[in-house]
Amino acid sequence: MPQLNPPPWFYILIFSCLVFILIIPHKVVAHTYPNPPTSKTTESPNTESSTWPW
């Protein structure tokens, strides 16, 4: 049974931890959004009630 033989699984665990600790954060931090965020306008929206024809 492969679960009882720890050396190959231990190396896979160490390699996976190194990938998650060293490589993944740089890719997440370097991510750029396609559209930059825009600031909201300070104008208040039109809140007048509309007159319905019925």
PyRosetta script that sets phi, psi and omega in degrees:
from pyrosetta import init, pose_from_sequence

init()
pose = pose_from_sequence("MPQLNPPPWFYILIFSCLVFILIIPHKVVAHTYPNPPTSKTTESPNTESSTWPW")
pose.set_psi(1, 127.9)
pose.set_omega(1, -176.0)
pose.set_phi(2, -69.3)
pose.set_psi(2, -21.7)
pose.set_omega(2, -178.8)
pose.set_phi(3, -68.6)
pose.set_psi(3, -22.3)
pose.set_omega(3, -177.7)
pose.set_phi(4, -86.7)
pose.set_psi(4, -7.2)
pose.set_omega(4, 179.6)
pose.set_phi(5, -103.7)
pose.set_psi(5, 96.9)
pose.set_omega(5, -171.8)
pose.set_phi(6, -73.7)
pose.set_psi(6, -27.5)
pose.set_omega(6, -173.9)
pose.set_phi(7, -56.5)
pose.set_psi(7, -48.3)
pose.set_omega(7, -179.3)
pose.set_phi(8, -66.5)
pose.set_psi(8, -35.7)
pose.set_omega(8, -178.9)
pose.set_phi(9, -72.2)
pose.set_psi(9, -32.6)
pose.set_omega(9, 177.7)
pose.set_phi(10, -65.2)
pose.set_psi(10, -41.8)
pose.set_omega(10, 179.3)
pose.set_phi(11, -68.1)
pose.set_psi(11, -35.9)
pose.set_omega(11, 176.4)
pose.set_phi(12, -65.8)
pose.set_psi(12, -40.5)
pose.set_omega(12, 177.8)
pose.set_phi(13, -62.9)
pose.set_psi(13, -45.8)
pose.set_omega(13, -180.0)
pose.set_phi(14, -63.5)
pose.set_psi(14, -44.0)
pose.set_omega(14, -180.0)
pose.set_phi(15, -63.5)
pose.set_psi(15, -41.1)
pose.set_omega(15, 178.9)
pose.set_phi(16, -64.1)
pose.set_psi(16, -42.2)
pose.set_omega(16, 178.3)
pose.set_phi(17, -63.2)
pose.set_psi(17, -40.9)
pose.set_omega(17, 178.2)
pose.set_phi(18, -63.6)
pose.set_psi(18, -39.8)
pose.set_omega(18, 177.9)
pose.set_phi(19, -63.0)
pose.set_psi(19, -45.7)
pose.set_omega(19, -178.3)
pose.set_phi(20, -69.1)
pose.set_psi(20, -30.5)
pose.set_omega(20, -177.1)
pose.set_phi(21, -87.1)
pose.set_psi(21, -36.4)
pose.set_omega(21, -172.6)
pose.set_phi(22, -101.0)
pose.set_psi(22, -35.4)
pose.set_omega(22, -171.5)
pose.set_phi(23, -99.4)
pose.set_psi(23, -46.9)
pose.set_omega(23, -174.0)
pose.set_phi(24, -61.8)
pose.set_psi(24, -44.4)
pose.set_omega(24, -179.4)
pose.set_phi(25, -59.0)
pose.set_psi(25, -35.4)
pose.set_omega(25, 179.5)
pose.set_phi(26, -66.4)
pose.set_psi(26, -37.7)
pose.set_omega(26, 178.8)
pose.set_phi(27, -69.2)
pose.set_psi(27, -35.7)
pose.set_omega(27, 180.0)
pose.set_phi(28, -70.7)
pose.set_psi(28, -42.2)
pose.set_omega(28, -179.2)
pose.set_phi(29, -68.7)
pose.set_psi(29, -33.1)
pose.set_omega(29, -178.2)
pose.set_phi(30, -80.6)
pose.set_psi(30, -3.4)
pose.set_omega(30, -178.8)
pose.set_phi(31, -66.2)
pose.set_psi(31, 134.1)
pose.set_omega(31, 176.4)
pose.set_phi(32, -118.6)
pose.set_psi(32, 144.7)
pose.set_omega(32, 179.4)
pose.set_phi(33, -84.6)
pose.set_psi(33, 145.0)
pose.set_omega(33, -178.7)
pose.set_phi(34, -66.9)
pose.set_psi(34, -31.4)
pose.set_omega(34, 179.5)
pose.set_phi(35, -119.9)
pose.set_psi(35, 121.3)
pose.set_omega(35, 179.3)
pose.set_phi(36, -67.4)
pose.set_psi(36, 148.1)
pose.set_omega(36, 179.6)
pose.set_phi(37, -67.7)
pose.set_psi(37, 144.6)
pose.set_omega(37, 178.8)
pose.set_phi(38, -111.2)
pose.set_psi(38, 151.1)
pose.set_omega(38, 179.1)
pose.set_phi(39, -78.6)
pose.set_psi(39, 149.1)
pose.set_omega(39, 179.7)
pose.set_phi(40, -76.4)
pose.set_psi(40, 152.4)
pose.set_omega(40, 178.0)
pose.set_phi(41, -77.9)
pose.set_psi(41, 153.3)
pose.set_omega(41, -179.7)
pose.set_phi(42, -90.5)
pose.set_psi(42, -2.7)
pose.set_omega(42, 179.5)
pose.set_phi(43, -73.4)
pose.set_psi(43, 141.1)
pose.set_omega(43, 176.5)
pose.set_phi(44, -84.2)
pose.set_psi(44, 145.6)
pose.set_omega(44, -178.9)
pose.set_phi(45, -71.1)
pose.set_psi(45, 159.1)
pose.set_omega(45, 179.5)
pose.set_phi(46, -71.5)
pose.set_psi(46, 117.7)
pose.set_omega(46, -176.4)
pose.set_phi(47, -113.1)
pose.set_psi(47, 19.9)
pose.set_omega(47, 178.8)
pose.set_phi(48, -70.7)
pose.set_psi(48, 143.4)
pose.set_omega(48, 178.0)
pose.set_phi(49, -77.9)
pose.set_psi(49, 145.3)
pose.set_omega(49, -179.1)
pose.set_phi(50, -93.4)
pose.set_psi(50, 152.0)
pose.set_omega(50, 178.2)
pose.set_phi(51, -96.6)
pose.set_psi(51, 117.7)
pose.set_omega(51, -178.8)
pose.set_phi(52, -89.3)
pose.set_psi(52, 146.3)
pose.set_omega(52, -177.0)
pose.set_phi(53, -72.6)
pose.set_psi(53, -8.7)
pose.set_omega(53, -179.5)
pose.set_phi(54, -90.5)
pose.dump_pdb("model.pdb")
